[in-house]
Amino acid sequence: MRTNGRAKVCLPVAGKPVIIRQLETFRAVGIESHIIVVGYHAEEVMRTVSGQFSGETWFAFQPENLGTGNAARAGAQLLQKMAHLGRVLVMPGDEIIETNALRRLMKVAEHSDADLAFMMADKAMEPSAGRVIFAPSGEPIASVEKFDSAKCQLLSDYFEATERAGELTAEDALNKARTLIGPDNKIALALGELYDALHAGHPLTRDAFMGFFAPDERFIQLKSGIRLTSEEIEKSKYVNVSVYLFKADALFEMLTQLTSNTAQREEYLTDAIAILHGDHRYKVVAEKLQNKSEVLAFNTPEELDALEAYLETNAPVQV
């Protein structure tokens, strides 16, 4: 974001910090208590929020940035100490959600008695977001991060190429990784020691590949036992926009099963869908955004400028 050391959630959008806009929306739909997970820039976030929401807000500290699931864990630990038994809305602090979308999610959760209700969007709206996977019967069974899907595709391509041609040059192998994964720091995260070998100029042979990865790592293995290829994942028409409404007991149980066994070595909150679907005690439902403006986010200064321009001319719908 090139923020000169400022917390992203404290950046003003059309004259108001993002986190304040979010908390005002929560208040408008009847959510009166908030736990904000903080880490880096904790003091700035706490100072920004406490002026307007001091009596209804608690802060949970996340010592290391170990993923969205790990952040949710930090907040949930405080909820458990409070013996909270109601529903729990979990979402990033840097998203702006319209009240009508949030109310709709709350109604869907209540009417379906869902243990987890989450929001999704057409893939064209957020092409880099995690893919929502559905069972043939129509219920959501997983959300797979784009990075994990790309890693599976890369490993599958490596497996097939070394089977067909015997080996790939290091340059060809890295170029394929750059096309699918992106910059070298992301490739290193995905491939680990294999990246070091390729970066040193060693060709990718079948033996070399098998020395670092098992054949099954070409697939995403869900807790329910379902195995997905990257092609199956990318057929999904919908993406996860990171707005979750849990029953508290489902959230707490899910976190006991959440691991960092992911492509980015982080705990993904997106894994909550597969974990709860795989446990037949729980019901998971999805609610679709009606338009892109219902959940707005930004990752670059240019996107922030566009978001400000939108908000200045199109006030979020309040229902």
Backbone bond lengths (Angstrom), bond angles and torsions (degrees), N, CA, C in turn:
res aa  C-N    CA-C-N  psi(-1)  N-CA   C-N-CA  omega(-1)  CA-C   N-CA-C  phi
1 M - - - 1.460 - - 1.533 112.75 -
2 R 1.350 117.13 -12.97 1.482 120.80 -177.64 1.534 110.26 52.76
3 T 1.335 115.97 54.26 1.462 121.57 -173.11 1.523 113.73 -95.94
4 N 1.332 118.12 4.54 1.461 121.11 -179.07 1.531 111.85 56.14
5 G 1.317 115.62 42.92 1.463 119.77 173.91 1.508 115.74 87.55
6 R 1.322 119.29 5.11 1.463 121.14 179.75 1.531 110.76 -88.03
7 A 1.326 114.61 151.30 1.456 119.63 175.86 1.518 109.35 -71.37
8 K 1.332 116.44 135.28 1.468 120.50 -178.19 1.520 111.66 -59.27
9 V 1.337 117.68 -40.71 1.464 120.01 -176.26 1.522 112.62 -69.73
10 C 1.327 116.65 -13.92 1.469 120.49 179.93 1.523 112.52 -96.03
11 L 1.308 117.53 -2.88 1.458 119.85 178.96 1.526 109.65 -65.52
12 P 1.325 117.61 137.89 1.467 119.30 178.53 1.514 111.49 -75.65
13 V 1.316 115.29 135.53 1.459 121.86 173.51 1.522 106.48 -120.61
14 A 1.336 115.76 114.08 1.468 120.90 -174.94 1.526 110.50 51.98
15 G 1.354 115.25 43.55 1.455 121.07 172.52 1.509 116.78 87.77
16 K 1.339 118.26 3.33 1.460 120.02 -177.05 1.527 109.66 -140.00
17 P 1.349 118.14 132.54 1.468 119.52 179.06 1.520 111.95 -55.18
18 V 1.332 115.95 142.69 1.466 121.47 -178.50 1.522 111.04 -54.68
19 I 1.311 117.97 -45.75 1.457 121.69 -175.83 1.532 111.36 -63.87
20 I 1.334 116.91 -34.14 1.460 120.52 177.96 1.526 110.36 -69.84
21 R 1.328 116.88 -41.61 1.468 120.09 175.78 1.528 110.43 -56.93
22 Q 1.314 115.19 -42.14 1.457 119.59 -178.03 1.522 111.28 -66.49
23 L 1.315 117.24 -46.25 1.460 120.86 -178.47 1.530 111.41 -65.40
24 E 1.309 117.13 -33.87 1.463 120.04 176.16 1.528 111.10 -65.11
25 T 1.320 116.54 -37.53 1.468 120.21 176.15 1.517 110.63 -64.78
26 F 1.319 116.94 -43.23 1.463 120.05 177.95 1.525 110.98 -59.56
27 R 1.307 115.86 -44.31 1.467 120.35 179.46 1.530 110.56 -61.29
28 A 1.330 115.86 -39.01 1.467 120.64 -177.70 1.522 112.79 -64.50
29 V 1.335 117.78 -28.26 1.476 120.23 -179.80 1.530 111.71 -99.10
30 G 1.308 117.02 7.98 1.452 120.22 174.53 1.505 116.53 96.73
31 I 1.331 118.11 7.45 1.474 121.10 176.35 1.520 107.21 -86.62
32 E 1.313 117.22 112.20 1.456 121.04 -169.13 1.518 114.40 -107.57
33 S 1.327 118.00 -11.60 1.464 121.03 179.99 1.517 109.12 -123.33
34 H 1.320 116.48 138.10 1.458 121.25 -173.62 1.526 110.65 -134.65
35 I 1.319 115.05 138.62 1.467 121.14 169.28 1.516 106.94 -116.62
36 I 1.317 116.48 121.61 1.460 121.72 -179.99 1.522 108.21 -108.78
37 V 1.323 115.30 122.52 1.464 120.70 179.42 1.529 108.18 -86.20
38 V 1.313 115.63 124.64 1.457 121.09 -177.07 1.524 110.31 -124.11
39 G 1.314 115.07 158.70 1.462 121.81 176.81 1.510 107.87 -150.27
40 Y 1.328 115.33 -106.23 1.462 120.49 174.05 1.529 108.53 -62.88
41 H 1.321 117.76 137.87 1.470 123.47 -177.16 1.528 112.32 67.09
42 A 1.322 117.69 25.90 1.461 120.55 -176.84 1.520 111.65 -57.33
43 E 1.331 117.88 -43.09 1.463 120.33 -175.75 1.523 111.56 -63.55
44 E 1.323 117.74 -40.42 1.459 120.54 179.50 1.527 110.61 -64.28
45 V 1.327 116.67 -43.18 1.464 120.26 -179.73 1.525 109.86 -64.19
46 M 1.316 117.16 -46.26 1.460 121.15 -179.01 1.526 111.14 -62.83
47 R 1.297 116.80 -40.17 1.466 120.94 179.42 1.530 111.09 -66.22
48 T 1.329 116.50 -41.02 1.463 121.09 -179.35 1.517 111.55 -64.44
49 V 1.328 116.20 -41.71 1.466 121.02 -174.87 1.522 112.23 -79.95
50 S 1.332 117.15 -39.12 1.458 120.63 -169.01 1.519 113.46 -64.22
51 G 1.308 117.86 -25.38 1.455 119.45 -179.94 1.508 113.55 -63.38
52 Q 1.332 117.83 -32.61 1.463 121.50 -176.36 1.522 114.22 -112.92
53 F 1.323 117.53 -19.54 1.463 119.57 -173.57 1.529 111.69 -131.13
54 S 1.316 117.41 30.27 1.465 120.57 -171.66 1.522 113.12 -64.43
55 G 1.335 118.40 -34.80 1.449 120.08 -174.89 1.506 115.33 -82.19
56 E 1.319 117.67 -6.97 1.457 120.51 -174.14 1.526 112.63 -129.97
57 T 1.319 117.00 14.14 1.458 121.13 -173.52 1.515 110.96 -129.47
58 W 1.347 114.56 135.61 1.459 121.53 173.28 1.527 107.86 -120.85
59 F 1.312 115.52 158.55 1.460 120.73 -178.74 1.522 109.48 -121.71
60 A 1.323 115.00 135.48 1.468 122.15 175.85 1.517 107.58 -115.90
61 F 1.311 117.07 136.50 1.463 121.12 -174.89 1.525 110.77 -97.89
62 Q 1.311 116.64 129.96 1.469 123.73 174.21 1.528 107.22 -107.15
63 P 1.330 119.03 104.52 1.472 121.31 -173.69 1.523 113.67 -60.35
64 E 1.343 116.43 -39.05 1.461 120.95 -179.94 1.517 109.72 -128.47
65 N 1.322 115.68 147.78 1.463 120.29 178.69 1.520 108.52 -81.52
66 L 1.319 115.73 88.33 1.463 121.95 -175.43 1.522 112.21 -108.61
67 G 1.321 116.23 22.09 1.451 119.96 175.14 1.513 114.14 112.15
68 T 1.330 115.10 165.75 1.456 121.28 -177.63 1.525 112.06 -65.32
69 G 1.323 116.37 -35.98 1.457 119.39 177.98 1.511 111.75 -66.68
70 N 1.321 116.67 -36.43 1.454 121.10 178.34 1.524 110.70 -67.92
71 A 1.337 116.84 -37.19 1.459 120.49 175.48 1.523 110.69 -63.76
72 A 1.335 116.56 -43.67 1.469 120.27 177.21 1.521 110.53 -61.36
73 R 1.316 116.76 -36.20 1.469 120.97 178.79 1.527 110.22 -61.46
74 A 1.337 116.39 -42.75 1.468 119.98 -179.75 1.523 110.85 -61.83
75 G 1.333 116.98 -42.44 1.456 119.69 178.25 1.514 112.36 -69.37
76 A 1.328 117.11 -38.95 1.462 121.30 -178.24 1.526 111.86 -66.16
77 Q 1.306 117.44 -32.69 1.464 120.09 178.32 1.523 110.79 -60.78
78 L 1.332 115.74 -38.39 1.459 119.27 177.29 1.527 111.07 -70.40
79 L 1.333 117.00 -38.78 1.465 120.38 176.33 1.525 111.52 -60.50
80 Q 1.326 116.34 -40.21 1.463 119.92 179.67 1.527 111.41 -65.15
81 K 1.328 116.15 -37.94 1.466 119.33 177.14 1.516 111.19 -65.20
82 M 1.349 115.87 -29.70 1.467 120.64 177.33 1.532 112.02 -82.18
83 A 1.360 117.11 -4.22 1.465 122.86 -177.15 1.521 111.17 58.46
84 H 1.330 116.54 41.41 1.462 121.47 -179.79 1.520 110.27 -71.66
85 L 1.335 116.68 133.69 1.459 121.53 -176.89 1.527 113.10 -121.20
86 G 1.314 118.58 -4.85 1.454 121.31 -176.78 1.515 112.82 -85.80
87 R 1.330 115.03 -163.85 1.461 119.60 176.53 1.518 110.14 -78.61
88 V 1.333 115.46 158.43 1.464 122.14 -177.52 1.525 108.88 -133.72
89 L 1.318 116.41 119.61 1.462 121.29 173.80 1.519 108.15 -88.94
90 V 1.320 116.49 128.93 1.465 121.47 179.61 1.526 108.28 -126.31
91 M 1.342 116.82 124.08 1.456 119.95 176.60 1.520 110.05 -158.29
92 P 1.326 117.94 161.69 1.464 120.67 179.31 1.524 111.46 -63.91
93 G 1.319 115.76 150.76 1.459 120.10 -179.68 1.513 114.24 -77.91
94 D 1.320 117.41 -5.86 1.462 119.67 -176.44 1.525 112.77 -110.08
95 E 1.329 117.49 19.40 1.457 121.39 175.39 1.527 110.04 -106.83
96 I 1.309 115.91 148.86 1.462 121.77 175.00 1.522 107.49 -112.77
97 I 1.318 116.26 118.67 1.461 121.13 -178.32 1.519 109.31 -114.31
98 E 1.309 117.39 139.57 1.452 121.71 178.24 1.529 110.05 -78.45
99 T 1.322 115.35 148.03 1.462 119.23 -176.90 1.520 111.94 -63.22
100 N 1.339 117.43 -35.59 1.468 117.98 -179.04 1.522 111.40 -64.21
101 A 1.345 116.88 -37.55 1.471 119.84 178.66 1.523 110.94 -67.37
102 L 1.330 116.53 -40.87 1.461 119.91 -178.94 1.526 111.12 -68.81
103 R 1.316 116.78 -40.37 1.467 119.36 176.90 1.530 110.91 -63.25
104 R 1.319 116.15 -38.51 1.466 119.74 179.41 1.523 110.60 -63.33
105 L 1.320 116.63 -42.45 1.463 120.63 178.18 1.527 110.39 -62.32
106 M 1.319 117.03 -42.13 1.457 121.18 -179.70 1.530 110.95 -63.84
107 K 1.326 116.88 -40.03 1.471 120.41 178.58 1.522 111.25 -66.86
108 V 1.329 117.04 -41.86 1.463 120.70 179.10 1.528 110.17 -61.78
109 A 1.324 116.14 -43.63 1.466 119.90 179.56 1.518 111.21 -62.33
110 E 1.328 115.93 -42.32 1.458 120.35 -177.74 1.527 111.28 -69.57
111 H 1.314 116.74 -47.58 1.470 120.37 -175.58 1.537 112.34 -67.79
112 S 1.334 116.27 -33.82 1.469 119.73 -179.46 1.525 112.44 -90.14
113 D 1.351 115.48 -7.36 1.468 121.20 -174.55 1.527 110.67 54.80
114 A 1.336 115.92 41.27 1.470 121.15 -177.17 1.520 111.18 -74.59
115 D 1.307 115.26 143.07 1.464 120.84 173.21 1.524 110.05 -79.28
116 L 1.323 115.84 -27.36 1.462 121.86 173.23 1.520 108.26 -144.05
117 A 1.322 116.08 123.92 1.464 122.50 170.34 1.522 106.66 -119.29
118 F 1.316 116.98 132.43 1.459 119.48 -178.80 1.521 110.06 -135.72
119 M 1.327 116.21 163.53 1.450 121.21 -177.37 1.517 110.80 -102.89
120 M 1.330 114.88 140.86 1.456 121.23 177.54 1.531 108.74 -131.78
121 A 1.324 115.23 166.84 1.457 121.17 -179.06 1.520 109.43 -139.95
122 D 1.323 116.54 162.62 1.453 120.22 172.04 1.520 109.33 -58.05
123 K 1.328 117.37 140.49 1.463 121.20 -176.68 1.520 111.95 -58.45
124 A 1.318 117.62 -32.15 1.470 120.51 -179.74 1.526 112.03 -62.70
125 M 1.331 117.66 -24.52 1.466 120.74 -179.50 1.526 111.74 -72.38
126 E 1.329 117.02 -39.46 1.477 122.31 -176.98 1.519 108.84 -139.57
127 P 1.334 119.05 74.62 1.466 121.01 -172.19 1.519 115.35 -62.85
128 S 1.332 117.77 -18.69 1.468 119.06 -179.38 1.525 112.72 -94.25
129 A 1.320 118.09 -1.10 1.467 121.22 -178.00 1.527 111.14 -78.93
130 G 1.333 115.62 166.76 1.453 121.24 -179.30 1.512 112.64 -64.83
131 R 1.325 116.83 141.99 1.461 122.58 -177.65 1.526 111.02 -83.68
132 V 1.337 116.14 130.95 1.460 120.74 177.26 1.523 108.44 -88.59
133 I 1.324 115.70 127.24 1.456 122.25 -177.82 1.524 109.47 -106.92
134 F 1.338 115.12 137.56 1.459 120.85 -177.58 1.527 110.56 -118.25
135 A 1.330 115.33 150.44 1.462 121.65 170.63 1.526 108.54 -76.45
136 P 1.338 118.29 159.98 1.469 120.24 176.14 1.521 113.13 -54.79
137 S 1.317 117.10 -28.48 1.462 121.16 179.86 1.518 113.24 -78.19
138 G 1.350 116.36 -9.27 1.453 119.44 173.11 1.513 116.70 108.83
139 E 1.330 119.29 -13.63 1.456 119.06 -178.25 1.528 110.76 -82.51
140 P 1.337 118.03 146.94 1.463 120.83 178.06 1.522 110.58 -70.57
141 I 1.336 116.12 135.49 1.468 119.07 -176.80 1.520 112.71 -120.19
142 A 1.341 118.10 -14.20 1.459 119.52 -177.86 1.521 110.01 -168.95
143 S 1.318 114.79 162.67 1.458 122.64 168.57 1.524 106.17 -132.72
144 V 1.317 116.48 122.04 1.464 121.41 -174.42 1.523 109.26 -112.20
145 E 1.316 115.88 124.29 1.456 120.50 -179.62 1.531 110.60 -63.36
146 K 1.322 115.71 144.68 1.459 121.16 179.36 1.527 110.90 -57.82
147 F 1.316 117.69 -39.01 1.463 121.79 179.53 1.531 110.62 -61.14
148 D 1.330 117.02 -43.48 1.461 120.86 -179.57 1.524 111.08 -66.71
149 S 1.325 116.22 -40.19 1.461 120.42 177.82 1.523 110.56 -63.48
150 A 1.338 116.46 -42.98 1.465 120.58 179.57 1.525 111.59 -64.97
151 K 1.333 116.57 -37.97 1.463 119.38 177.69 1.528 110.35 -63.46
152 C 1.330 116.96 -43.45 1.466 120.38 178.42 1.524 110.94 -60.46
153 Q 1.331 116.43 -41.60 1.455 119.91 178.61 1.518 111.14 -63.27
154 L 1.336 116.48 -41.49 1.462 120.28 179.76 1.522 111.19 -63.92
155 L 1.320 117.32 -45.80 1.466 120.18 179.78 1.523 110.93 -64.03
156 S 1.323 116.73 -37.92 1.458 119.92 177.17 1.526 110.87 -64.09
157 D 1.336 116.64 -42.44 1.464 120.58 178.34 1.525 111.10 -63.91
158 Y 1.328 116.78 -40.98 1.470 120.20 177.94 1.529 110.47 -63.25
159 F 1.331 115.87 -43.64 1.458 120.32 -178.60 1.529 110.53 -61.09
160 E 1.322 116.38 -46.58 1.462 121.04 -178.18 1.529 111.45 -68.77
161 A 1.333 116.87 -39.91 1.468 120.49 -178.12 1.518 111.27 -66.14
162 T 1.337 117.08 -41.28 1.472 119.14 -179.68 1.524 111.15 -73.15
163 E 1.323 117.01 -25.57 1.458 119.89 175.51 1.533 110.48 -73.70
164 R 1.329 115.64 -37.76 1.467 120.43 -175.39 1.529 112.03 -82.22
165 A 1.325 116.51 -48.52 1.458 120.20 -172.07 1.526 113.29 -104.61
166 G 1.303 117.33 -7.53 1.464 119.55 -179.59 1.502 113.18 91.83
167 E 1.347 116.60 -43.33 1.457 119.92 178.28 1.523 110.04 -162.74
168 L 1.325 114.22 161.41 1.466 122.98 170.94 1.510 107.78 -118.22
169 T 1.331 116.61 143.24 1.458 117.70 172.42 1.520 108.47 -66.04
170 A 1.314 115.94 156.99 1.467 120.21 178.43 1.520 110.59 -58.42
171 E 1.327 116.60 -39.59 1.465 120.54 -179.26 1.519 111.27 -64.15
172 D 1.334 117.36 -43.76 1.463 120.68 179.35 1.527 110.94 -65.96
173 A 1.327 116.19 -40.06 1.459 120.14 -179.79 1.526 111.01 -65.02
174 L 1.324 117.26 -41.77 1.464 120.59 179.51 1.521 111.92 -70.81
175 N 1.317 116.96 -37.11 1.469 119.57 178.05 1.525 110.97 -63.86
176 K 1.333 116.25 -39.20 1.465 120.32 176.73 1.526 110.02 -63.04
177 A 1.344 115.76 -40.57 1.466 119.93 178.80 1.521 111.12 -65.79
178 R 1.325 117.36 -39.00 1.472 119.68 179.79 1.520 111.53 -66.12
179 T 1.320 116.59 -33.19 1.463 120.13 178.01 1.523 111.03 -67.49
180 L 1.318 116.79 -40.52 1.463 120.64 -174.89 1.530 113.54 -89.82
181 I 1.331 116.79 -38.55 1.466 121.21 -171.82 1.522 112.17 -99.54
182 G 1.356 116.28 -44.13 1.458 119.43 -177.48 1.516 111.85 120.29
183 P 1.334 117.55 -140.23 1.467 121.42 -175.19 1.525 113.02 -65.66
184 D 1.326 114.88 162.17 1.465 119.73 -173.63 1.525 113.39 -62.32
185 N 1.334 118.44 -30.95 1.465 118.14 179.45 1.531 110.96 -66.01
186 K 1.326 116.90 -32.73 1.462 120.35 175.77 1.530 111.00 -72.77
187 I 1.346 116.18 -37.60 1.464 119.62 177.55 1.520 110.29 -63.34
188 A 1.340 116.47 -42.07 1.462 120.49 178.86 1.525 110.65 -60.93
189 L 1.343 116.94 -38.59 1.459 120.99 178.32 1.524 110.69 -65.47
190 A 1.335 116.76 -39.63 1.462 120.96 -178.00 1.521 112.36 -73.63
191 L 1.323 117.45 -39.45 1.471 120.96 -170.75 1.520 114.24 -102.75
192 G 1.310 118.66 -16.20 1.461 120.69 178.96 1.523 112.76 59.08
193 E 1.335 116.66 -126.72 1.466 121.20 -175.43 1.523 112.18 -66.66
194 L 1.321 117.88 -25.34 1.464 119.21 176.40 1.532 110.50 -63.66
195 Y 1.305 117.08 -35.93 1.470 120.12 176.53 1.523 109.93 -61.67
196 D 1.314 117.32 -42.98 1.469 120.51 179.27 1.524 110.94 -58.70
197 A 1.335 116.04 -42.29 1.464 120.36 179.98 1.529 111.01 -65.58
198 L 1.314 116.88 -43.32 1.474 120.36 179.02 1.522 110.72 -66.91
199 H 1.311 116.47 -40.78 1.463 120.84 -179.96 1.521 110.85 -64.05
200 A 1.335 116.08 -29.14 1.468 120.56 177.74 1.519 112.05 -80.81
201 G 1.340 117.61 -3.51 1.455 121.27 175.93 1.509 115.45 97.64
202 H 1.333 118.18 5.55 1.460 120.16 -179.25 1.539 110.14 -76.24
203 P 1.325 118.47 134.37 1.471 119.93 179.24 1.524 110.90 -67.48
204 L 1.316 114.94 157.08 1.458 120.58 178.12 1.518 108.83 -93.88
205 T 1.313 116.79 105.28 1.463 122.55 175.74 1.521 109.05 -102.98
206 R 1.332 116.49 168.29 1.466 119.42 177.73 1.523 110.63 -60.33
207 D 1.343 117.14 -43.80 1.460 119.76 -179.78 1.520 111.26 -62.88
208 A 1.356 115.79 -40.90 1.463 119.23 179.23 1.525 110.20 -63.64
209 F 1.337 116.47 -44.97 1.459 120.20 179.99 1.525 110.65 -60.50
210 M 1.344 116.32 -47.88 1.452 120.82 -177.39 1.523 112.16 -67.73
211 G 1.321 116.49 -18.72 1.459 119.61 176.67 1.516 112.77 -72.94
212 F 1.324 116.90 -19.41 1.456 120.75 -177.74 1.533 113.46 -112.39
213 F 1.330 117.57 -28.62 1.467 120.78 -174.98 1.528 110.75 -135.99
214 A 1.315 114.99 140.98 1.462 120.95 173.47 1.523 109.03 -83.13
215 P 1.318 118.17 151.67 1.469 120.35 179.76 1.524 113.42 -54.98
216 D 1.334 117.78 -34.55 1.463 120.91 -178.28 1.524 112.74 -66.15
217 E 1.317 117.71 -17.13 1.464 120.04 -179.46 1.526 112.19 -73.88
218 R 1.343 116.24 -1.80 1.468 119.81 172.37 1.521 111.42 -76.90
219 F 1.325 117.56 -3.61 1.456 122.57 -174.77 1.522 110.38 -124.75
220 I 1.330 115.34 157.60 1.460 121.75 167.79 1.520 107.35 -94.20
221 Q 1.326 116.18 122.30 1.457 121.65 -179.81 1.517 108.98 -102.82
222 L 1.320 117.78 115.16 1.451 121.80 179.14 1.522 110.41 -83.37
223 K 1.342 115.06 158.22 1.465 120.31 -179.01 1.522 111.68 -60.21
224 S 1.326 116.47 -29.89 1.462 121.04 -179.22 1.526 112.59 -73.47
225 G 1.342 117.03 -7.07 1.452 121.01 -178.70 1.519 113.55 100.63
226 I 1.324 117.40 -9.77 1.467 121.62 178.91 1.522 109.45 -70.68
227 R 1.338 115.78 135.98 1.464 121.05 179.27 1.524 108.82 -114.90
228 L 1.328 116.82 129.64 1.459 121.84 -174.72 1.523 110.96 -119.11
229 T 1.329 116.16 139.72 1.464 120.97 170.29 1.523 108.59 -88.99
230 S 1.318 116.09 164.46 1.469 119.20 177.74 1.526 110.60 -63.39
231 E 1.329 117.07 -33.53 1.473 120.20 178.57 1.530 110.45 -63.74
232 E 1.311 117.07 -41.13 1.465 120.33 178.19 1.523 110.99 -66.05
233 I 1.308 116.27 -39.15 1.461 120.75 179.19 1.527 110.60 -63.80
234 E 1.324 116.39 -44.86 1.459 120.06 -175.38 1.529 113.10 -73.98
235 K 1.320 118.03 -9.36 1.469 120.39 174.38 1.523 111.85 -73.59
236 S 1.326 116.85 -15.34 1.452 120.22 -178.97 1.522 111.00 -60.03
237 K 1.316 116.35 138.96 1.460 122.17 179.14 1.527 112.64 -93.81
238 Y 1.356 116.20 -4.56 1.457 119.37 -172.11 1.536 111.56 -128.74
239 V 1.322 114.50 152.36 1.461 120.60 179.21 1.523 109.95 -127.08
240 N 1.305 114.44 157.55 1.459 123.75 -178.78 1.532 109.11 -88.04
241 V 1.335 117.82 127.24 1.467 120.56 -179.43 1.529 112.39 -103.35
242 S 1.328 117.27 14.39 1.472 123.00 168.84 1.517 114.47 67.52
243 V 1.322 116.97 39.19 1.466 122.12 173.23 1.527 106.59 -122.46
244 Y 1.334 117.14 114.06 1.456 122.92 -171.97 1.523 110.59 -124.99
245 L 1.316 116.35 136.88 1.454 121.19 174.32 1.527 108.05 -123.39
246 F 1.337 115.71 108.29 1.467 123.17 -176.12 1.525 111.07 -103.03
247 K 1.323 116.11 152.46 1.452 119.72 154.15 1.522 106.27 -75.44
248 A 1.318 116.48 141.98 1.465 119.76 -173.55 1.521 112.40 -57.64
249 D 1.333 117.60 -43.31 1.469 118.47 -177.55 1.519 111.70 -65.44
250 A 1.345 117.51 -33.65 1.461 120.41 177.49 1.525 110.62 -68.56
251 L 1.321 116.85 -40.19 1.467 120.60 176.97 1.526 110.71 -61.05
252 F 1.331 116.51 -47.93 1.464 119.76 -177.23 1.531 111.24 -64.20
253 E 1.333 117.18 -41.08 1.461 120.63 179.02 1.520 110.82 -66.71
254 M 1.325 116.92 -43.10 1.462 120.55 -180.00 1.520 110.87 -57.86
255 L 1.328 116.78 -41.38 1.463 120.31 -176.98 1.529 112.32 -66.56
256 T 1.331 117.94 -24.67 1.467 119.36 176.14 1.524 111.34 -70.05
257 Q 1.343 117.04 -20.54 1.457 121.19 -177.79 1.536 113.00 -104.94
258 L 1.309 116.85 -6.22 1.463 120.84 -176.99 1.529 110.49 -75.28
259 T 1.332 116.91 134.19 1.461 121.66 -179.89 1.523 110.04 -129.14
260 S 1.316 115.89 171.89 1.467 122.01 176.69 1.526 111.13 -100.67
261 N 1.313 117.06 22.42 1.472 121.60 178.63 1.522 109.60 -80.16
262 T 1.329 115.18 66.48 1.461 122.87 -177.16 1.521 109.28 -131.39
263 A 1.321 116.28 169.90 1.470 119.98 -176.79 1.518 112.37 -61.45
264 Q 1.330 117.44 -30.13 1.460 120.56 -178.15 1.526 112.88 -101.09
265 R 1.349 116.40 9.12 1.466 122.96 178.45 1.527 111.40 57.86
266 E 1.325 116.32 36.02 1.447 122.68 179.77 1.522 110.11 -124.53
267 E 1.320 116.00 159.88 1.459 121.01 171.95 1.525 108.06 -84.87
268 Y 1.319 116.56 115.29 1.462 121.77 -179.44 1.527 109.84 -92.56
269 L 1.317 117.33 126.58 1.456 119.66 172.44 1.522 110.68 -66.30
270 T 1.319 117.15 -26.22 1.468 120.89 177.59 1.529 111.98 -57.80
271 D 1.343 117.26 -26.03 1.469 120.41 179.86 1.528 112.22 -67.55
272 A 1.330 116.77 -11.54 1.466 119.48 178.99 1.524 111.53 -58.32
273 I 1.325 116.85 -34.75 1.464 120.43 -177.38 1.523 110.35 -63.82
274 A 1.334 116.71 -49.79 1.467 120.53 -179.71 1.521 111.66 -66.84
275 I 1.327 117.15 -38.63 1.462 120.08 -178.87 1.527 110.50 -63.39
276 L 1.327 116.99 -48.37 1.457 119.57 -177.18 1.525 111.70 -73.08
277 H 1.337 117.10 -34.72 1.466 118.55 175.74 1.523 110.79 -63.62
278 G 1.328 116.37 -36.44 1.465 120.51 -178.48 1.518 113.53 -71.57
279 D 1.335 116.71 -14.44 1.462 121.63 177.40 1.531 107.07 -105.65
280 H 1.307 117.14 110.76 1.460 121.84 -169.94 1.523 113.68 -67.91
281 R 1.325 116.77 -2.82 1.467 118.76 175.49 1.526 111.98 -76.19
282 Y 1.329 117.17 -16.33 1.464 120.49 -169.97 1.525 112.20 -115.27
283 K 1.322 114.76 149.43 1.464 122.11 179.15 1.526 109.39 -114.45
284 V 1.342 115.84 131.72 1.463 122.22 -179.42 1.519 108.62 -121.47
285 V 1.341 116.63 131.23 1.460 121.33 177.55 1.532 109.12 -131.95
286 A 1.325 115.70 159.10 1.463 121.47 179.20 1.514 109.52 -123.68
287 E 1.327 116.04 144.22 1.455 122.95 174.85 1.529 108.42 -120.53
288 K 1.320 116.54 131.29 1.461 121.89 -174.03 1.528 111.43 -90.20
289 L 1.328 116.17 138.06 1.464 120.37 172.07 1.520 109.47 -63.00
290 Q 1.314 115.85 140.47 1.455 119.90 177.18 1.527 111.79 -82.25
291 N 1.340 115.74 -27.19 1.464 120.29 174.32 1.524 108.23 -158.21
292 K 1.311 116.74 163.66 1.462 122.00 -173.39 1.518 112.68 -62.56
293 S 1.328 117.53 -29.39 1.460 120.21 -175.55 1.522 113.30 -71.09
294 E 1.339 118.10 -11.16 1.465 119.43 -178.47 1.526 112.21 -67.80
295 V 1.318 117.64 -30.63 1.468 121.48 173.58 1.522 107.11 -134.09
296 L 1.327 115.57 115.59 1.457 120.95 -175.03 1.519 110.26 -116.51
297 A 1.329 115.93 141.33 1.462 121.15 179.75 1.525 108.90 -146.65
298 F 1.332 115.69 169.69 1.462 120.22 179.81 1.518 109.44 -151.49
299 N 1.329 115.98 147.54 1.466 121.41 -179.84 1.520 113.47 -130.33
300 T 1.340 117.46 -4.63 1.459 121.71 178.90 1.521 108.64 -137.89
301 P 1.328 118.06 159.53 1.466 119.75 175.90 1.524 112.33 -57.70
302 E 1.321 116.22 -34.59 1.466 119.70 179.72 1.527 111.07 -66.27
303 E 1.338 116.57 -40.12 1.461 120.08 177.39 1.525 111.06 -67.71
304 L 1.336 116.33 -34.79 1.463 120.10 176.06 1.527 110.77 -63.78
305 D 1.327 117.16 -42.94 1.467 121.00 177.65 1.526 110.80 -60.32
306 A 1.337 116.08 -42.49 1.467 120.22 179.71 1.526 110.82 -65.59
307 L 1.338 116.64 -38.66 1.460 120.94 179.11 1.527 110.45 -65.55
308 E 1.315 116.80 -42.84 1.463 120.35 177.77 1.524 110.96 -61.20
309 A 1.327 115.74 -44.98 1.464 119.65 179.77 1.523 110.49 -60.37
310 Y 1.321 116.73 -38.87 1.463 120.46 179.66 1.528 110.43 -65.68
311 L 1.333 116.63 -47.64 1.471 120.21 -176.63 1.533 112.23 -66.19
312 E 1.320 116.09 -31.13 1.471 119.10 -179.92 1.522 112.04 -71.62
313 T 1.326 117.65 -22.41 1.467 120.76 -178.67 1.517 113.22 -112.19
314 N 1.343 116.60 -14.77 1.469 120.84 -178.32 1.525 108.36 -135.71
315 A 1.283 116.70 91.79 1.470 119.66 179.08 1.523 109.33 -62.25
316 P 1.338 119.12 134.12 1.457 120.47 177.28 1.523 111.80 -54.01
317 V 1.322 115.97 140.83 1.463 121.27 -177.77 1.531 109.37 -67.60
318 Q 1.301 116.79 128.35 1.455 121.85 176.20 1.522 108.41 -112.18
319 V 1.303 117.59 121.62 1.463 121.20 -177.62 1.532 109.51 -117.74
